[in-house]
Amino acid sequence: MKRRLLTLLLAVACVVAAVLPAAGALAWSPDEVLFAQTDPERYTIVVDLTNKVTTVYEREGEDPYAKVAKQFICTTGTNSDLTPTGSWRLNLRRRRFGYFSQYHCYAQYWVQVVGGIYFHSILYNTPVEGDFTSTSYRALGTQASHGCIRMLVEDIRWIYYNCPPGTLCIVEYGEKNEELRQSLLPTESASEYYPDPDEYEAAEREDPVGVAVSAAELVDADGDYIATVPRGSVFTILLSGVPNTRVQLEDGTTGYIDNDYIYFVPNGPGEGLESTLVTTRSVNVYERATNMIDPLAVLPKNSELTVLGETKSFYKVRCGDVEGFVLKRYTEQKTNLPKEAQEAVEAGSDELTKPIVRVSDDEAVLYNTSAAGKVVLGRYAKGTDLKVTGETKSYYRVEVDGKVGYVLKRDTDTVLVDISEGYEPQLFPIEEPETGGEIEEEPVQSGAVTDDGIEEENAAEGGAQESAADVGAGLEESSLDGGDDVSLS
């Protein structure tokens, strides 16, 4: 729970920070990135300004700093253009090969940290592989940029593809460690440095996918139920985020799934899902591509086939020692999950429950405010379900029956509801004559006047807390509307 609260707060901070404009703004659109891994909570990036070292930690269980996955030497801002310290989550603002109009130079693999501060490669004279500046190469491990964090090409390339939107980035000053800094400095001279080609671009990769390790709820950007995603379902990852990720199901439906229910399938070169052609029933195997002759053999349902060729209606296949032609209509592609994904799915559950705030007293009164001078908006009988959008010390801010208002917490309970087959909120309004708005003062408990007067008033003005889906949607929006800023080199 503490981890989830922290990620929510950091996601909100990211939305605010991503829209900070930079001096010398120039409009540009982010490039689309086919990510090699899409789990936003797998890695945590820590930039050490003292030693000019960027460390990528890999999560194990609840420990985000369990082990060091990567460690890179970098260049940071000069004393007059210091790289800012803080914590942010990465977004979609990335550029494969960008131009610094103010400084008339280029860099590869831009990844926005905050405002006009980016991760990117060493500097280039032209947008041509290999035409980098020897000065920026030799400046690695020092303060030499205008605030951005420069790296070797292959190092920032790894972050560009493997640290998706939602990845936490911390910039701070660490304890001096000259031995570490020296160990990470390039050993080649600038004239000997030849970055490897982009293996991610060269590989033929599909869109990244995820697997539901347990039955999961698909919700919209407001957190409202769309569908139940069965355990083992495979879906396309549209946008990583924290605490949920935007996905597209096989039927085309889009929405958000909580990250705790997703196994993010690796999507780097040579990775991703594999599929096998299998029979959907017992099928005949023929010597030629026709079913007007006697079969050579009969294969049982779910036989795995190796395809040797095909015609319009037949596959030429091999299955064990049997080789021949089978009708295409009796076959299908079966997705093979990675071993870790399969184990996670087997350990998951088909049951899907959701905590619901429900009226537990004989009735709950819906007020227009939690402060003094309440107007009754409605009354609801025991069993009515309420959609909570915020809370104060004594009240929930809720949506019910098309109305928004406040109910006393003491009149409700939180219950777990099975939504495996879908969910329709229960509604039991108590009808009463229309009076044009009844003003009713709730009896005040001893010692609670100040709390319910001041705290509840502030809550009413401040609005509702953001739901998990709202934060995910915020990340998406901030990624595309992060301001017309351009990086400082």
SULNORVEN-V429842 format. One record per residue. RES is the residue in one letter. D_CENTER is the distance of its C-alpha to the mean C-alpha in Angstrom with 1 decimal. Layout:
res=RES d_center=D_CENTER
res=RES d_center=D_CENTER
This chain:
res=M d_center=18.0
res=K d_center=18.5
res=R d_center=15.3
res=R d_center=13.4
res=L d_center=15.7
res=L d_center=15.2
res=T d_center=11.5
res=L d_center=12.2
res=L d_center=15.0
res=L d_center=13.4
res=A d_center=10.7
res=V d_center=13.9
res=A d_center=15.7
res=C d_center=13.3
res=V d_center=13.8
res=V d_center=17.5
res=A d_center=17.8
res=A d_center=16.2
res=V d_center=19.0
res=L d_center=21.8
res=P d_center=24.1
res=A d_center=25.9
res=A d_center=29.6
res=G d_center=30.8
res=A d_center=28.0
res=L d_center=27.7
res=A d_center=25.5
res=W d_center=23.3
res=S d_center=20.3
res=P d_center=17.3
res=D d_center=17.7
res=E d_center=15.5
res=V d_center=14.0
res=L d_center=13.9
res=F d_center=11.7
res=A d_center=13.5
res=Q d_center=10.7
res=T d_center=7.0
res=D d_center=6.5
res=P d_center=5.3
res=E d_center=8.2
res=R d_center=10.6
res=Y d_center=12.3
res=T d_center=13.7
res=I d_center=15.8
res=V d_center=19.2
res=V d_center=21.6
res=D d_center=25.2
res=L d_center=27.4
res=T d_center=30.5
res=N d_center=30.4
res=K d_center=28.3
res=V d_center=26.0
res=T d_center=22.2
res=T d_center=21.0
res=V d_center=17.8
res=Y d_center=17.6
res=E d_center=16.1
res=R d_center=15.3
res=E d_center=17.7
res=G d_center=17.4
res=E d_center=17.2
res=D d_center=18.3
res=P d_center=15.8
res=Y d_center=19.0
res=A d_center=20.6
res=K d_center=21.5
res=V d_center=21.6
res=A d_center=19.8
res=K d_center=21.1
res=Q d_center=23.4
res=F d_center=24.5
res=I d_center=27.3
res=C d_center=26.6
res=T d_center=28.4
res=T d_center=27.8
res=G d_center=29.4
res=T d_center=33.1
res=N d_center=34.8
res=S d_center=35.2
res=D d_center=31.6
res=L d_center=29.8
res=T d_center=26.1
res=P d_center=24.7
res=T d_center=23.6
res=G d_center=20.7
res=S d_center=17.1
res=W d_center=14.3
res=R d_center=10.6
res=L d_center=10.3
res=N d_center=9.7
res=L d_center=10.9
res=R d_center=14.5
res=R d_center=15.9
res=R d_center=19.3
res=R d_center=20.8
res=F d_center=24.3
res=G d_center=24.8
res=Y d_center=28.1
res=F d_center=29.2
res=S d_center=31.8
res=Q d_center=33.3
res=Y d_center=34.0
res=H d_center=34.6
res=C d_center=32.4
res=Y d_center=29.3
res=A d_center=26.4
res=Q d_center=23.9
res=Y d_center=20.1
res=W d_center=19.3
res=V d_center=16.0
res=Q d_center=16.2
res=V d_center=16.3
res=V d_center=17.9
res=G d_center=20.4
res=G d_center=22.6
res=I d_center=21.6
res=Y d_center=19.9
res=F d_center=19.7
res=H d_center=21.9
res=S d_center=24.7
res=I d_center=28.3
res=L d_center=30.2
res=Y d_center=31.8
res=N d_center=35.0
res=T d_center=33.9
res=P d_center=30.7
res=V d_center=32.3
res=E d_center=31.1
res=G d_center=33.5
res=D d_center=34.8
res=F d_center=33.3
res=T d_center=35.4
res=S d_center=37.1
res=T d_center=37.1
res=S d_center=33.3
res=Y d_center=33.4
res=R d_center=36.0
res=A d_center=34.3
res=L d_center=31.4
res=G d_center=31.7
res=T d_center=33.2
res=Q d_center=32.6
res=A d_center=33.1
res=S d_center=30.3
res=H d_center=30.0
res=G d_center=27.0
res=C d_center=24.4
res=I d_center=23.6
res=R d_center=25.2
res=M d_center=25.0
res=L d_center=26.6
res=V d_center=25.3
res=E d_center=24.1
res=D d_center=22.4
res=I d_center=20.3
res=R d_center=19.7
res=W d_center=18.0
res=I d_center=15.6
res=Y d_center=15.1
res=Y d_center=14.0
res=N d_center=12.5
res=C d_center=10.5
res=P d_center=7.5
res=P d_center=6.2
res=G d_center=5.6
res=T d_center=8.3
res=L d_center=11.3
res=C d_center=14.5
res=I d_center=17.8
res=V d_center=21.1
res=E d_center=24.2
res=Y d_center=27.8
res=G d_center=28.6
res=E d_center=31.9
res=K d_center=34.0
res=N d_center=33.8
res=E d_center=35.9
res=E d_center=36.1
res=L d_center=32.3
res=R d_center=32.3
res=Q d_center=35.3
res=S d_center=33.8
res=L d_center=30.8
res=L d_center=33.0
res=P d_center=33.6
res=T d_center=36.8
res=E d_center=37.6
res=S d_center=39.3
res=A d_center=37.7
res=S d_center=40.1
res=E d_center=39.0
res=Y d_center=35.2
res=Y d_center=33.9
res=P d_center=30.0
res=D d_center=29.1
res=P d_center=27.9
res=D d_center=24.3
res=E d_center=23.8
res=Y d_center=20.4
res=E d_center=22.1
res=A d_center=25.1
res=A d_center=23.4
res=E d_center=23.2
res=R d_center=19.6
res=E d_center=18.0
res=D d_center=14.7
res=P d_center=12.0
res=V d_center=12.0
res=G d_center=11.0
res=V d_center=13.7
res=A d_center=14.2
res=V d_center=16.0
res=S d_center=17.6
res=A d_center=18.2
res=A d_center=15.3
res=E d_center=15.4
res=L d_center=13.9
res=V d_center=14.1
res=D d_center=14.3
res=A d_center=13.2
res=D d_center=16.1
res=G d_center=15.1
res=D d_center=18.0
res=Y d_center=18.5
res=I d_center=18.3
res=A d_center=18.9
res=T d_center=18.9
res=V d_center=17.1
res=P d_center=19.6
res=R d_center=19.2
res=G d_center=18.9
res=S d_center=17.5
res=V d_center=15.9
res=F d_center=13.5
res=T d_center=12.0
res=I d_center=8.4
res=L d_center=8.7
res=L d_center=5.7
res=S d_center=2.3
res=G d_center=2.3
res=V d_center=5.1
res=P d_center=6.9
res=N d_center=5.5
res=T d_center=3.9
res=R d_center=6.8
res=V d_center=9.2
res=Q d_center=12.9
res=L d_center=15.5
res=E d_center=18.6
res=D d_center=20.7
res=G d_center=18.6
res=T d_center=17.2
res=T d_center=13.8
res=G d_center=11.8
res=Y d_center=9.1
res=I d_center=9.1
res=D d_center=8.8
res=N d_center=7.2
res=D d_center=10.9
res=Y d_center=12.0
res=I d_center=10.1
res=Y d_center=11.8
res=F d_center=9.9
res=V d_center=13.1
res=P d_center=14.1
res=N d_center=14.9
res=G d_center=17.3
res=P d_center=21.0
res=G d_center=22.6
res=E d_center=19.6
res=G d_center=17.8
res=L d_center=19.3
res=E d_center=23.0
res=S d_center=25.2
res=T d_center=28.9
res=L d_center=31.4
res=V d_center=33.1
res=T d_center=35.9
res=T d_center=35.3
res=R d_center=38.9
res=S d_center=42.0
res=V d_center=42.9
res=N d_center=45.9
res=V d_center=46.0
res=Y d_center=48.5
res=E d_center=50.4
res=R d_center=49.9
res=A d_center=47.4
res=T d_center=49.3
res=N d_center=49.6
res=M d_center=53.3
res=I d_center=54.3
res=D d_center=54.3
res=P d_center=51.1
res=L d_center=51.0
res=A d_center=48.8
res=V d_center=46.5
res=L d_center=42.9
res=P d_center=41.4
res=K d_center=38.1
res=N d_center=34.9
res=S d_center=36.8
res=E d_center=34.6
res=L d_center=36.0
res=T d_center=36.1
res=V d_center=36.5
res=L d_center=39.5
res=G d_center=39.9
res=E d_center=39.9
res=T d_center=42.0
res=K d_center=41.3
res=S d_center=41.5
res=F d_center=41.5
res=Y d_center=39.6
res=K d_center=41.7
res=V d_center=40.3
res=R d_center=41.1
res=C d_center=40.6
res=G d_center=42.3
res=D d_center=45.9
res=V d_center=45.7
res=E d_center=45.3
res=G d_center=45.7
res=F d_center=44.3
res=V d_center=42.2
res=L d_center=41.4
res=K d_center=37.8
res=R d_center=37.5
res=Y d_center=37.7
res=T d_center=34.7
res=E d_center=30.9
res=Q d_center=28.0
res=K d_center=26.6
res=T d_center=23.1
res=N d_center=23.4
res=L d_center=20.5
res=P d_center=20.3
res=K d_center=22.4
res=E d_center=19.7
res=A d_center=17.8
res=Q d_center=21.2
res=E d_center=22.1
res=A d_center=19.0
res=V d_center=19.7
res=E d_center=23.4
res=A d_center=22.7
res=G d_center=20.6
res=S d_center=22.1
res=D d_center=23.0
res=E d_center=23.5
res=L d_center=21.1
res=T d_center=22.0
res=K d_center=20.9
res=P d_center=22.5
res=I d_center=24.6
res=V d_center=26.9
res=R d_center=30.3
res=V d_center=33.7
res=S d_center=35.8
res=D d_center=39.0
res=D d_center=41.6
res=E d_center=39.9
res=A d_center=37.3
res=V d_center=38.0
res=L d_center=35.5
res=Y d_center=36.4
res=N d_center=35.4
res=T d_center=34.9
res=S d_center=34.8
res=A d_center=37.5
res=A d_center=41.2
res=G d_center=42.7
res=K d_center=40.5
res=V d_center=40.9
res=V d_center=40.4
res=L d_center=38.0
res=G d_center=38.5
res=R d_center=39.2
res=Y d_center=37.4
res=A d_center=38.8
res=K d_center=37.7
res=G d_center=34.8
res=T d_center=33.1
res=D d_center=29.3
res=L d_center=27.6
res=K d_center=24.1
res=V d_center=23.5
res=T d_center=21.9
res=G d_center=23.3
res=E d_center=26.1
res=T d_center=28.9
res=K d_center=31.2
res=S d_center=33.2
res=Y d_center=31.4
res=Y d_center=28.3
res=R d_center=27.4
res=V d_center=26.9
res=E d_center=27.0
res=V d_center=29.6
res=D d_center=31.8
res=G d_center=30.5
res=K d_center=31.4
res=V d_center=29.6
res=G d_center=31.4
res=Y d_center=31.9
res=V d_center=33.1
res=L d_center=34.5
res=K d_center=32.3
res=R d_center=35.5
res=D d_center=36.0
res=T d_center=32.7
res=D d_center=31.2
res=T d_center=27.7
res=V d_center=27.9
res=L d_center=25.8
res=V d_center=25.9
res=D d_center=25.5
res=I d_center=23.4
res=S d_center=23.4
res=E d_center=25.7
res=G d_center=24.2
res=Y d_center=25.0
res=E d_center=27.5
res=P d_center=28.0
res=Q d_center=31.6
res=L d_center=33.6
res=F d_center=37.2
res=P d_center=38.5
res=I d_center=41.9
res=E d_center=44.0
res=E d_center=46.3
res=P d_center=48.5
res=E d_center=47.0
res=T d_center=48.3
res=G d_center=46.4
res=G d_center=44.1
res=E d_center=45.4
res=I d_center=45.1
res=E d_center=44.8
res=E d_center=44.6
res=E d_center=42.9
res=P d_center=45.2
res=V d_center=44.1
res=Q d_center=44.0
res=S d_center=46.0
res=G d_center=44.3
res=A d_center=41.3
res=V d_center=42.6
res=T d_center=40.9
res=D d_center=37.5
res=D d_center=37.5
res=G d_center=39.1
res=I d_center=37.1
res=E d_center=33.8
res=E d_center=33.4
res=E d_center=34.5
res=N d_center=31.9
res=A d_center=29.2
res=A d_center=30.5
res=E d_center=30.4
res=G d_center=27.0
res=G d_center=25.2
res=A d_center=22.6
res=Q d_center=19.8
res=E d_center=16.4
res=S d_center=14.8
res=A d_center=11.3
res=A d_center=10.7
res=D d_center=12.5
res=V d_center=10.3
res=G d_center=7.2
res=A d_center=9.9
res=G d_center=11.3
res=L d_center=8.7
res=E d_center=9.2
res=E d_center=12.8
res=S d_center=13.2
res=S d_center=12.0
res=L d_center=14.8
res=D d_center=17.3
res=G d_center=17.3
res=G d_center=21.1
res=D d_center=23.5
res=D d_center=23.6
res=V d_center=24.5
res=S d_center=24.1
res=L d_center=27.0
res=S d_center=27.9
